[in-house]
Amino acid sequence: MEIQIEAPWKVKPSLESVITKKLNKLVTFNDRLIKAEVYLKTGDNVAPEDKVAEVTLRMPGPDIFAESSADSHEKAIAECAEKLRRQIIKRKEKRASRA
């Protein structure tokens, strides 16, 4: 799966490796994932949870999207990965019940 990371700043290699590790785990739930588009940004306010991560998974059929905000980008990515995992499993169960 190809992973594309976009942010208004240079992403540190440590953050890049966390993103890659978390999103590559999703392939175990669906091997037809084509691409993951990750958008990192900082919130507009000064709240403690102002680090925002948005992830779109491109796959056959409708794409899957998750967004999360936390006090660090690493936590936001972990939350997004969990949300995406649940969506993938839900879609897989729906498809299996129709077959």
C-alpha positions as a Markdown table, in Angstrom:
| # | Residue | x | y | z |
|---|---|---|---|---|
| 1 | Met | 0.0 | 0.0 | 0.0 |
| 2 | Glu | 1.3 | 3.4 | -0.9 |
| 3 | Ile | 1.2 | 6.0 | 1.9 |
| 4 | Gln | 1.2 | 9.7 | 1.0 |
| 5 | Ile | 1.8 | 12.2 | 3.9 |
| 6 | Glu | 1.0 | 15.9 | 3.5 |
| 7 | Ala | 1.6 | 18.6 | 6.1 |
| 8 | Pro | 2.3 | 22.3 | 6.1 |
| 9 | Trp | 5.8 | 21.5 | 7.6 |
| 10 | Lys | 8.5 | 19.0 | 7.1 |
| 11 | Val | 7.4 | 15.7 | 8.7 |
| 12 | Lys | 10.0 | 14.2 | 11.0 |
| 13 | Pro | 11.3 | 10.7 | 10.1 |
| 14 | Ser | 10.1 | 9.4 | 13.5 |
| 15 | Leu | 6.5 | 10.6 | 12.9 |
| 16 | Glu | 6.7 | 9.2 | 9.4 |
| 17 | Ser | 7.7 | 5.7 | 10.7 |
| 18 | Val | 4.8 | 5.8 | 13.2 |
| 19 | Ile | 2.4 | 6.6 | 10.5 |
| 20 | Thr | 3.8 | 3.9 | 8.2 |
| 21 | Lys | 3.7 | 1.3 | 11.0 |
| 22 | Lys | 0.2 | 2.0 | 12.1 |
| 23 | Leu | -1.3 | 2.1 | 8.6 |
| 24 | Asn | 0.5 | -0.9 | 7.3 |
| 25 | Lys | -1.2 | -3.0 | 10.1 |
| 26 | Leu | -4.5 | -2.3 | 8.3 |
| 27 | Val | -3.4 | -4.4 | 5.4 |
| 28 | Thr | -3.9 | -7.5 | 7.6 |
| 29 | Phe | -7.7 | -6.7 | 7.7 |
| 30 | Asn | -8.0 | -5.9 | 4.0 |
| 31 | Asp | -5.3 | -6.7 | 1.5 |
| 32 | Arg | -7.0 | -4.7 | -1.3 |
| 33 | Leu | -6.0 | -1.3 | 0.1 |
| 34 | Ile | -4.5 | 0.8 | -2.6 |
| 35 | Lys | -3.4 | 4.0 | -1.0 |
| 36 | Ala | -3.5 | 5.9 | 2.2 |
| 37 | Glu | -3.6 | 9.7 | 2.1 |
| 38 | Val | -2.6 | 11.3 | 5.5 |
| 39 | Tyr | -3.1 | 15.0 | 6.2 |
| 40 | Leu | -1.5 | 16.4 | 9.3 |
| 41 | Lys | -2.4 | 19.9 | 10.6 |
| 42 | Thr | -2.4 | 22.0 | 13.7 |
| 43 | Gly | -5.8 | 23.2 | 15.0 |
| 44 | Asp | -6.8 | 26.9 | 14.8 |
| 45 | Asn | -7.2 | 27.3 | 18.6 |
| 46 | Val | -4.9 | 26.9 | 21.5 |
| 47 | Ala | -6.7 | 23.9 | 23.0 |
| 48 | Pro | -4.5 | 21.1 | 24.3 |
| 49 | Glu | -5.9 | 18.7 | 21.6 |
| 50 | Asp | -5.0 | 20.8 | 18.6 |
| 51 | Lys | -3.0 | 18.2 | 16.6 |
| 52 | Val | -5.3 | 16.9 | 13.8 |
| 53 | Ala | -4.8 | 13.9 | 11.6 |
| 54 | Glu | -7.0 | 13.0 | 8.7 |
| 55 | Val | -6.6 | 9.7 | 6.8 |
| 56 | Thr | -8.4 | 8.6 | 3.6 |
| 57 | Leu | -8.0 | 5.0 | 2.5 |
| 58 | Arg | -8.4 | 4.4 | -1.2 |
| 59 | Met | -9.7 | 0.9 | -2.0 |
| 60 | Pro | -12.1 | -0.7 | -4.4 |
| 61 | Gly | -15.6 | 0.6 | -3.7 |
| 62 | Pro | -16.2 | 3.6 | -1.4 |
| 63 | Asp | -13.2 | 5.1 | 0.2 |
| 64 | Ile | -12.9 | 5.1 | 4.0 |
| 65 | Phe | -12.1 | 8.3 | 6.0 |
| 66 | Ala | -11.2 | 9.0 | 9.6 |
| 67 | Glu | -10.3 | 12.1 | 11.5 |
| 68 | Ser | -8.9 | 12.6 | 15.0 |
| 69 | Ser | -7.4 | 15.3 | 17.2 |
| 70 | Ala | -5.2 | 14.7 | 20.2 |
| 71 | Asp | -2.4 | 16.4 | 22.0 |
| 72 | Ser | 0.2 | 14.8 | 19.7 |
| 73 | His | 0.2 | 13.7 | 16.1 |
| 74 | Glu | 1.2 | 10.2 | 17.1 |
| 75 | Lys | -1.9 | 9.8 | 19.3 |
| 76 | Ala | -4.1 | 11.3 | 16.6 |
| 77 | Ile | -2.7 | 8.8 | 14.0 |
| 78 | Ala | -3.2 | 5.9 | 16.4 |
| 79 | Glu | -6.9 | 6.9 | 17.0 |
| 80 | Cys | -7.4 | 7.2 | 13.2 |
| 81 | Ala | -5.9 | 3.8 | 12.6 |
| 82 | Glu | -8.3 | 2.3 | 15.2 |
| 83 | Lys | -11.3 | 4.1 | 13.6 |
| 84 | Leu | -10.2 | 2.8 | 10.2 |
| 85 | Arg | -9.8 | -0.7 | 11.5 |
| 86 | Arg | -13.3 | -0.8 | 12.8 |
| 87 | Gln | -14.7 | 0.6 | 9.5 |
| 88 | Ile | -12.8 | -2.1 | 7.5 |
| 89 | Ile | -14.0 | -4.9 | 9.7 |
| 90 | Lys | -17.6 | -3.6 | 9.5 |
| 91 | Arg | -17.5 | -3.4 | 5.7 |
| 92 | Lys | -16.0 | -6.9 | 5.5 |
| 93 | Glu | -18.8 | -8.3 | 7.7 |
| 94 | Lys | -21.4 | -6.6 | 5.5 |
| 95 | Arg | -19.8 | -8.0 | 2.4 |
| 96 | Ala | -19.7 | -11.5 | 3.9 |
| 97 | Ser | -23.3 | -11.4 | 5.0 |
| 98 | Arg | -24.4 | -10.6 | 1.4 |
| 99 | Ala | -22.4 | -13.5 | -0.1 |
